[in-house]
Amino acid sequence: MDKLLKVLTAPENQVFVHYGKYKEYLETDMWKRKSKALREYYGGCAVCNTPKNLTVHHKHYNTLGREGLADVTVMCWPHHVEYEKQRKEDKEREKRRRPVMQNPILNT
């Protein structure tokens, strides 16, 4: 745990990632160090515990570049894909359920 926290909190591993730069961030050595440390520390998927094809999932993007343990989770690739698919479906379902706001000025 100490090694993991050292990697996550080291000043050279802390950066502000601008909106829209997520993919570029994932290609940095900084992210690769953090991802490797997280995958090694957890050792298995949070869903099925397999040690194969592990990825690090960001629970949100508020701390991108300054991730802590509460901001990420480790999943195998199949569960990560399944999670993202479900998240997108839920987002679309919520979008369809929201009422369209009417502008009384435009509707006269």
CYANA upper distance limits for C-alpha pairs under 8 A (distance plus 0.5 A):
  1 MET  CA      5 LEU  CA      6.65
  1 MET  CA     41 TYR  CA      7.64
  2 ASP  CA      6 LYS  CA      6.54
  3 LYS  CA      7 VAL  CA      6.81
  3 LYS  CA     37 ALA  CA      8.49
  4 LEU  CA      8 LEU  CA      6.72
  4 LEU  CA     37 ALA  CA      6.22
  4 LEU  CA     38 LEU  CA      7.22
  4 LEU  CA     41 TYR  CA      7.36
  5 LEU  CA      9 THR  CA      6.40
  6 LYS  CA     10 ALA  CA      6.17
  7 VAL  CA     13 ASN  CA      7.46
  7 VAL  CA     33 ARG  CA      7.85
  7 VAL  CA     34 LYS  CA      6.81
  7 VAL  CA     37 ALA  CA      7.63
  8 LEU  CA     13 ASN  CA      6.92
  8 LEU  CA     14 GLN  CA      8.19
  8 LEU  CA     34 LYS  CA      6.57
  8 LEU  CA     66 ARG  CA      8.04
  8 LEU  CA     67 GLU  CA      7.41
  8 LEU  CA     68 GLY  CA      7.13
  9 THR  CA     13 ASN  CA      7.12
  9 THR  CA     14 GLN  CA      7.31
  9 THR  CA     66 ARG  CA      8.20
  9 THR  CA     68 GLY  CA      8.41
 10 ALA  CA     14 GLN  CA      7.20
 12 GLU  CA     30 MET  CA      8.22
 13 ASN  CA     30 MET  CA      6.02
 13 ASN  CA     31 TRP  CA      8.28
 13 ASN  CA     34 LYS  CA      8.26
 13 ASN  CA     65 GLY  CA      8.01
 13 ASN  CA     66 ARG  CA      8.01
 14 GLN  CA     65 GLY  CA      6.23
 14 GLN  CA     66 ARG  CA      5.59
 15 VAL  CA     65 GLY  CA      5.38
 15 VAL  CA     66 ARG  CA      6.63
 16 PHE  CA     64 LEU  CA      7.42
 16 PHE  CA     65 GLY  CA      5.98
 16 PHE  CA     66 ARG  CA      7.53
 17 VAL  CA     21 LYS  CA      6.91
 17 VAL  CA     22 TYR  CA      7.72
 17 VAL  CA     25 TYR  CA      7.60
 17 VAL  CA     64 LEU  CA      6.42
 17 VAL  CA     65 GLY  CA      6.09
 18 HIS  CA     22 TYR  CA      8.37
 21 LYS  CA     25 TYR  CA      6.67
 22 TYR  CA     26 LEU  CA      6.88
 22 TYR  CA     64 LEU  CA      8.46
 23 LYS  CA     27 GLU  CA      7.27
 24 GLU  CA     28 THR  CA      7.41
 25 TYR  CA     31 TRP  CA      7.17
 25 TYR  CA     65 GLY  CA      8.17
 26 LEU  CA     31 TRP  CA      6.15
 26 LEU  CA     32 LYS  CA      7.68
 27 GLU  CA     31 TRP  CA      7.50
 27 GLU  CA     32 LYS  CA      7.73
 28 THR  CA     32 LYS  CA      6.86
 29 ASP  CA     33 ARG  CA      6.62
 30 MET  CA     34 LYS  CA      6.94
 31 TRP  CA     35 SER  CA      6.40
 31 TRP  CA     65 GLY  CA      8.18
 32 LYS  CA     36 LYS  CA      6.49
 33 ARG  CA     37 ALA  CA      6.68
 34 LYS  CA     38 LEU  CA      6.66
 35 SER  CA     39 ARG  CA      6.60
 35 SER  CA     55 THR  CA      8.08
 35 SER  CA     56 VAL  CA      6.66
 36 LYS  CA     40 GLU  CA      6.55
 37 ALA  CA     41 TYR  CA      6.49
 38 LEU  CA     42 TYR  CA      6.63
 38 LEU  CA     56 VAL  CA      7.89
 38 LEU  CA     74 VAL  CA      7.76
 39 ARG  CA     43 GLY  CA      6.06
 39 ARG  CA     44 GLY  CA      7.80
 39 ARG  CA     54 LEU  CA      7.03
 39 ARG  CA     55 THR  CA      7.63
 39 ARG  CA     56 VAL  CA      7.62
 39 ARG  CA     74 VAL  CA      6.92
 42 TYR  CA     74 VAL  CA      7.55
 43 GLY  CA     49 ASN  CA      8.38
 43 GLY  CA     51 PRO  CA      6.15
 44 GLY  CA     48 CYS  CA      8.15
 44 GLY  CA     49 ASN  CA      4.91
 44 GLY  CA     50 THR  CA      5.44
 44 GLY  CA     51 PRO  CA      4.74
 44 GLY  CA     52 LYS  CA      7.84
 44 GLY  CA     54 LEU  CA      7.53
 44 GLY  CA     74 VAL  CA      7.63
 44 GLY  CA     75 MET  CA      7.67
 44 GLY  CA     76 CYS  CA      7.99
 45 CYS  CA     49 ASN  CA      4.71
 45 CYS  CA     50 THR  CA      5.83
 45 CYS  CA     51 PRO  CA      6.97
 45 CYS  CA     54 LEU  CA      7.09
 45 CYS  CA     74 VAL  CA      6.07
 45 CYS  CA     75 MET  CA      4.64
 45 CYS  CA     76 CYS  CA      5.61
 46 ALA  CA     73 THR  CA      7.53
 46 ALA  CA     74 VAL  CA      6.37
 46 ALA  CA     75 MET  CA      6.01
 47 VAL  CA     75 MET  CA      7.23
 47 VAL  CA     79 HIS  CA      7.67
 50 THR  CA     76 CYS  CA      7.42
 51 PRO  CA     76 CYS  CA      8.05
 52 LYS  CA     76 CYS  CA      6.99
 53 ASN  CA     76 CYS  CA      5.72
 53 ASN  CA     77 TRP  CA      6.09
 54 LEU  CA     74 VAL  CA      7.07
 54 LEU  CA     75 MET  CA      6.04
 54 LEU  CA     76 CYS  CA      4.73
 54 LEU  CA     77 TRP  CA      6.44
 55 THR  CA     74 VAL  CA      6.22
 55 THR  CA     75 MET  CA      5.92
 55 THR  CA     76 CYS  CA      6.30
 55 THR  CA     77 TRP  CA      6.56
 55 THR  CA     80 HIS  CA      7.93
 56 VAL  CA     72 VAL  CA      7.03
 56 VAL  CA     73 THR  CA      6.25
 56 VAL  CA     74 VAL  CA      5.05
 56 VAL  CA     75 MET  CA      6.76
 57 HIS  CA     72 VAL  CA      5.95
 57 HIS  CA     73 THR  CA      5.74
 57 HIS  CA     74 VAL  CA      6.47
 57 HIS  CA     75 MET  CA      7.32
 57 HIS  CA     80 HIS  CA      7.59
 58 HIS  CA     71 ASP  CA      6.61
 58 HIS  CA     72 VAL  CA      5.03
 58 HIS  CA     73 THR  CA      7.20
 59 LYS  CA     71 ASP  CA      6.01
 59 LYS  CA     72 VAL  CA      5.84
 59 LYS  CA     73 THR  CA      7.63
 60 HIS  CA     64 LEU  CA      8.47
 60 HIS  CA     71 ASP  CA      7.08
 60 HIS  CA     72 VAL  CA      8.37
 63 THR  CA     67 GLU  CA      5.82
 63 THR  CA     68 GLY  CA      8.38
 63 THR  CA     71 ASP  CA      7.80
 67 GLU  CA     71 ASP  CA      6.23
 67 GLU  CA     72 VAL  CA      7.63
 68 GLY  CA     72 VAL  CA      7.59
 69 LEU  CA     73 THR  CA      8.15
 75 MET  CA     79 HIS  CA      6.61
 75 MET  CA     80 HIS  CA      6.18
 76 CYS  CA     80 HIS  CA      6.62
 77 TRP  CA     81 VAL  CA      6.64
 78 PRO  CA     82 GLU  CA      6.68
 79 HIS  CA     83 TYR  CA      6.47
 80 HIS  CA     84 GLU  CA      6.72
 81 VAL  CA     85 LYS  CA      6.64
 82 GLU  CA     86 GLN  CA      6.72
 83 TYR  CA     87 ARG  CA      6.60
 84 GLU  CA     88 LYS  CA      6.69
 85 LYS  CA     89 GLU  CA      6.78
 86 GLN  CA     90 ASP  CA      6.58
 87 ARG  CA     91 LYS  CA      6.64
 88 LYS  CA     92 GLU  CA      6.69
 89 GLU  CA     93 ARG  CA      6.58
 90 ASP  CA     94 GLU  CA      6.62
 91 LYS  CA     95 LYS  CA      6.64
 92 GLU  CA     96 ARG  CA      6.78
 93 ARG  CA     97 ARG  CA      6.87
 94 GLU  CA     98 ARG  CA      6.93
102 GLN  CA    107 ASN  CA      8.04
103 ASN  CA    107 ASN  CA      6.74
104 PRO  CA    108 THR  CA      6.99
